[in-house]
Amino acid sequence: MKYLPGQPQDLPGNRQQLANYAAQHFTYAVNAGVATITLNRPERKNPLTFDSYAELRDLFRTLSYGDDVKAIVITGAGENFCSGGDVHEIIGPLTKLDMPGLLSFTRMTGDLVKAMRACPQPIIAAIDGVCAGAGAILALASDIRIGTTRSKTAFLFTRVGLAGCDMGACSILPRIIGQGRASDLLYTGRSMSGEEAERWGFFNRLAGPEDLLAEAQAYAKNLAEGPNFAHGMTKKMLQQEWNMGVDEAIEAEAQAQAICMMTNDFHRAYHAFVAKQKPVFEGD
């Protein structure tokens, strides 16, 4: 594990306090257990660079150990989510790399998706405007996607002479919107409107642009107030069961639920129900 600078590492199980993490290549803030990551290059529609890719990967890896972050929102500054890899800072240099260098890059970008999926906290993407290329993959790797009617999501790899199989797209996208619809987007690289994205199930819901971030943060806060250990188990099962048969999945869920029944949150919920009160979960 890579520790982030300036964070205590003496908590049980390498737990860390991440509220004061100082981001270098995007903005980061924690409020009421919700970390908000904002891609912050609005003049270029928030493209990713080699450095922001790497920092996002390392941060999501470390959030697995974050003791004070219960849910995550990822969004973009201005009126756009993310335009993908920066043409000048990534695409241009890639044309000069040899095969080992290119493979090192594509594995690094895939590691970001792996880190997001392995991160136990639910990730909510708040998507307005352009959501393209690697930006669309960031949205895809999130657990919940809230968009706007003016958003435009495009897996535009084919438009630059590349395959649509980038950063797990051919695995994850069909599971969300279906094989035929995923094929349409990945072959053509066309933009998917906000209404179409909601209708196809890519967006969980739509919000007004002026309400988007607040709605995403409110959703995240609601999850942050829930049984966090159990949420992490739900996310792990959603990920692992993609590659399981039904019988194997049922057994895995039996084991996972038995583990959750040993938590204090399970007992808190029972005693609160008996007392006709709302349970206060603490994630243990």
C-alpha positions as CSV (number, residue, x, y, z in Angstrom):
1,M,0.0,0.0,0.0
2,K,1.2,3.5,-0.7
3,Y,0.7,5.9,2.2
4,L,-0.3,9.4,1.4
5,P,2.0,12.1,2.9
6,G,1.2,13.6,6.2
7,Q,-1.4,11.0,7.3
8,P,-1.3,8.9,10.5
9,Q,-0.6,5.2,9.9
10,D,-0.9,4.0,13.5
11,L,-4.6,3.2,13.5
12,P,-5.7,-0.5,13.6
13,G,-5.5,-2.3,10.3
14,N,-3.6,0.7,8.7
15,R,-6.7,2.8,9.0
16,Q,-6.1,6.4,8.0
17,Q,-7.8,9.8,8.5
18,L,-8.2,11.3,5.0
19,A,-10.2,14.4,5.6
20,N,-7.1,16.6,5.4
21,Y,-5.6,15.0,2.3
22,A,-4.1,17.7,0.1
23,A,-4.8,16.8,-3.5
24,Q,-2.3,17.9,-6.1
25,H,-4.1,17.5,-9.4
26,F,-7.8,18.0,-8.5
27,T,-9.7,19.4,-5.6
28,Y,-10.7,17.3,-2.6
29,A,-12.9,18.0,0.4
30,V,-14.6,15.9,3.1
31,N,-17.8,17.0,4.8
32,A,-20.0,14.8,7.1
33,G,-18.2,11.7,5.9
34,V,-18.5,12.5,2.2
35,A,-15.4,13.1,0.2
36,T,-16.0,15.2,-2.9
37,I,-13.4,14.9,-5.7
38,T,-13.6,17.6,-8.3
39,L,-11.7,17.5,-11.6
40,N,-10.6,21.1,-11.8
41,R,-9.5,22.2,-15.2
42,P,-12.8,23.8,-16.4
43,E,-11.1,25.8,-19.2
44,R,-10.3,22.5,-20.9
45,K,-13.4,20.6,-19.8
46,N,-11.5,18.9,-17.0
47,P,-9.2,16.5,-19.0
48,L,-7.1,13.9,-17.3
49,T,-3.3,14.0,-17.3
50,F,-0.7,11.3,-16.5
51,D,-0.4,12.9,-13.0
52,S,-4.1,13.1,-12.3
53,Y,-4.6,9.5,-13.4
54,A,-1.9,8.3,-11.1
55,E,-3.1,10.5,-8.2
56,L,-6.7,9.3,-8.6
57,R,-5.5,5.7,-8.6
58,D,-3.4,6.1,-5.5
59,L,-6.1,8.0,-3.7
60,F,-8.8,5.4,-4.4
61,R,-6.5,2.7,-3.3
62,T,-5.8,4.5,0.0
63,L,-9.5,5.3,0.5
64,S,-9.9,1.6,1.2
65,Y,-8.2,2.4,4.5
66,G,-9.9,5.7,5.1
67,D,-11.5,5.7,8.5
68,D,-13.4,9.0,8.2
69,V,-14.7,8.8,4.6
70,K,-17.9,6.9,4.2
71,A,-19.0,7.8,0.7
72,I,-17.4,9.6,-2.3
73,V,-18.7,12.0,-4.9
74,I,-16.7,12.6,-8.1
75,T,-17.6,15.5,-10.3
76,G,-16.1,18.2,-12.6
77,A,-15.7,21.9,-12.2
78,G,-17.7,24.3,-14.4
79,E,-20.3,22.8,-16.6
80,N,-18.6,19.6,-17.7
81,F,-17.6,16.3,-16.0
82,C,-14.5,15.2,-17.9
83,S,-13.4,15.3,-21.6
84,G,-11.1,12.3,-21.2
85,G,-7.3,12.2,-21.7
86,D,-5.7,15.6,-22.4
87,V,-4.9,15.7,-26.1
88,H,-1.7,17.6,-25.7
89,E,-0.5,16.2,-22.4
90,I,-1.4,12.5,-23.0
91,I,-2.5,11.7,-26.5
92,G,0.4,13.5,-28.2
93,P,3.1,11.9,-26.0
94,L,1.5,8.4,-26.4
95,T,2.2,8.6,-30.2
96,K,5.9,8.7,-29.3
97,L,6.0,5.7,-26.9
98,D,7.1,2.2,-27.7
99,M,5.0,-0.9,-27.0
100,P,6.2,-1.4,-23.4
101,G,5.6,2.2,-22.6
102,L,2.1,2.1,-24.1
103,L,1.3,-1.0,-22.1
104,S,2.6,0.6,-18.9
105,F,0.2,3.5,-19.6
106,T,-2.9,1.4,-20.4
107,R,-2.3,-0.8,-17.4
108,M,-2.0,2.3,-15.2
109,T,-5.4,3.6,-16.4
110,G,-7.0,0.2,-15.9
111,D,-5.6,0.2,-12.3
112,L,-7.6,3.3,-11.6
113,V,-10.8,1.5,-12.5
114,K,-9.7,-1.5,-10.3
115,A,-9.0,0.9,-7.4
116,M,-12.5,2.5,-7.8
117,R,-14.2,-0.9,-7.8
118,A,-12.1,-2.2,-4.9
119,C,-12.7,0.9,-2.8
120,P,-15.4,-0.1,-0.3
121,Q,-17.1,3.3,-0.2
122,P,-20.0,3.9,-2.6
123,I,-18.9,6.3,-5.4
124,I,-21.5,8.7,-6.8
125,A,-20.6,10.4,-10.1
126,A,-22.3,13.8,-10.6
127,I,-22.2,14.3,-14.4
128,D,-23.0,17.5,-16.3
129,G,-22.0,18.5,-19.8
130,V,-19.2,16.6,-21.5
131,C,-18.4,13.1,-20.2
132,A,-16.2,11.5,-22.8
133,G,-13.5,8.9,-23.3
134,A,-11.7,8.2,-20.0
135,G,-14.2,10.6,-18.3
136,A,-17.0,8.2,-19.4
137,I,-15.0,5.4,-17.9
138,L,-14.8,7.2,-14.5
139,A,-18.5,7.5,-14.6
140,L,-18.8,3.8,-15.6
141,A,-16.6,2.8,-12.7
142,S,-18.7,4.6,-10.1
143,D,-21.5,2.9,-8.3
144,I,-24.2,5.5,-8.9
145,R,-24.5,8.1,-11.7
146,I,-26.6,11.2,-11.5
147,G,-26.7,13.3,-14.7
148,T,-28.4,16.2,-16.3
149,T,-30.4,16.5,-19.5
150,R,-27.6,18.5,-21.2
151,S,-24.9,15.9,-20.4
152,K,-23.3,14.1,-23.3
153,T,-21.6,10.8,-22.6
154,A,-19.4,9.3,-25.3
155,F,-17.0,6.3,-25.3
156,L,-15.2,7.9,-28.2
157,F,-12.2,5.7,-28.5
158,T,-13.1,4.5,-32.0
159,R,-13.1,8.2,-33.1
160,V,-9.3,8.3,-32.6
161,G,-8.6,4.9,-34.2
162,L,-8.7,2.8,-31.0
163,A,-10.9,-0.1,-29.9
164,G,-13.8,0.4,-27.5
165,C,-12.3,-2.1,-25.1
166,D,-10.6,0.5,-22.8
167,M,-10.3,0.4,-19.0
168,G,-12.9,-2.4,-18.7
169,A,-15.6,-0.8,-20.9
170,C,-16.4,-4.0,-22.7
171,S,-16.9,-5.8,-19.4
172,I,-18.7,-3.2,-17.3
173,L,-20.9,-1.3,-19.8
174,P,-22.9,-4.3,-21.1
175,R,-23.8,-5.2,-17.5
176,I,-25.3,-1.7,-17.0
177,I,-27.1,-1.0,-20.2
178,G,-27.1,-4.4,-22.1
179,Q,-24.9,-5.9,-24.8
180,G,-26.6,-4.4,-27.8
181,R,-26.7,-0.8,-26.4
182,A,-23.1,-1.1,-25.3
183,S,-22.1,-2.3,-28.7
184,D,-23.8,0.7,-30.3
185,L,-21.9,3.2,-28.1
186,L,-18.5,1.4,-28.3
187,Y,-18.6,0.9,-32.1
188,T,-19.8,4.3,-33.1
189,G,-18.3,6.5,-30.3
190,R,-21.4,8.6,-30.6
191,S,-22.7,10.8,-27.7
192,M,-25.5,9.6,-25.5
193,S,-27.8,12.3,-24.3
194,G,-28.9,12.7,-20.7
195,E,-32.4,11.5,-21.4
196,E,-31.1,8.5,-23.3
197,A,-28.6,7.7,-20.6
198,E,-31.4,7.6,-17.9
199,R,-33.7,5.6,-20.1
200,W,-31.0,3.0,-20.8
201,G,-30.1,2.8,-17.1
202,F,-26.7,4.4,-17.4
203,F,-27.8,7.3,-15.2
204,N,-29.7,6.4,-12.0
205,R,-31.5,9.7,-12.2
206,L,-31.4,13.2,-13.7
207,A,-31.1,16.5,-11.8
208,G,-31.1,20.1,-12.8
209,P,-27.6,21.4,-13.5
210,E,-27.9,23.9,-10.6
211,D,-28.9,21.1,-8.2
212,L,-26.6,18.3,-9.5
213,L,-23.8,18.5,-7.0
214,A,-26.0,19.1,-4.0
215,E,-28.2,16.2,-5.0
216,A,-25.2,13.9,-5.4
217,Q,-23.8,15.0,-2.1
218,A,-27.1,14.5,-0.3
219,Y,-27.4,11.0,-1.8
220,A,-23.8,10.3,-0.6
221,K,-24.5,11.7,2.9
222,N,-27.5,9.4,3.2
223,L,-25.3,6.4,2.4
224,A,-22.6,7.7,4.7
225,E,-25.1,7.7,7.6
226,G,-25.9,4.0,6.9
227,P,-24.2,0.8,7.9
228,N,-20.8,1.4,6.2
229,F,-19.3,-2.0,6.8
230,A,-22.4,-3.5,5.2
231,H,-22.3,-1.1,2.3
232,G,-18.7,-2.2,1.6
233,M,-19.8,-5.8,1.7
234,T,-22.6,-5.0,-0.8
235,K,-20.2,-3.4,-3.2
236,K,-17.8,-6.3,-2.9
237,M,-20.5,-8.8,-3.6
238,L,-21.8,-6.8,-6.6
239,Q,-18.2,-6.9,-8.0
240,Q,-17.4,-10.6,-7.2
241,E,-20.6,-12.1,-8.3
242,W,-20.1,-11.0,-11.9
243,N,-17.9,-14.1,-12.2
244,M,-19.9,-16.6,-10.1
245,G,-22.6,-19.1,-10.9
246,V,-25.9,-18.7,-9.1
247,D,-25.2,-21.4,-6.5
248,E,-21.8,-20.0,-5.8
249,A,-23.2,-16.5,-5.5
250,I,-25.9,-17.7,-3.0
251,E,-23.2,-19.3,-0.8
252,A,-21.0,-16.2,-1.0
253,E,-23.9,-14.0,0.1
254,A,-24.7,-16.4,2.9
255,Q,-21.2,-16.0,4.2
256,A,-21.2,-12.2,3.7
257,Q,-24.5,-11.8,5.5
258,A,-23.4,-13.9,8.4
259,I,-20.3,-11.7,8.8
260,C,-22.6,-8.6,8.7
261,M,-24.8,-10.2,11.4
262,M,-21.7,-10.1,13.7
263,T,-21.4,-6.3,13.4
264,N,-22.5,-3.8,16.1
265,D,-24.6,-2.0,13.5
266,F,-26.8,-5.1,13.1
267,H,-27.4,-5.1,16.8
268,R,-28.0,-1.4,16.9
269,A,-30.6,-1.7,14.2
270,Y,-32.5,-4.4,16.1
271,H,-32.5,-2.5,19.4
272,A,-33.6,0.7,17.6
273,F,-36.4,-1.2,16.0
274,V,-37.6,-2.6,19.3
275,A,-37.4,0.9,20.8
276,K,-39.2,2.3,17.8
277,Q,-36.2,4.6,17.1
278,K,-34.1,5.3,14.0
279,P,-30.8,3.4,14.3
280,V,-27.6,5.4,14.4
281,F,-25.0,3.4,12.5
282,E,-21.3,3.6,13.3
283,G,-19.8,1.3,10.7
284,D,-18.5,-1.3,13.1
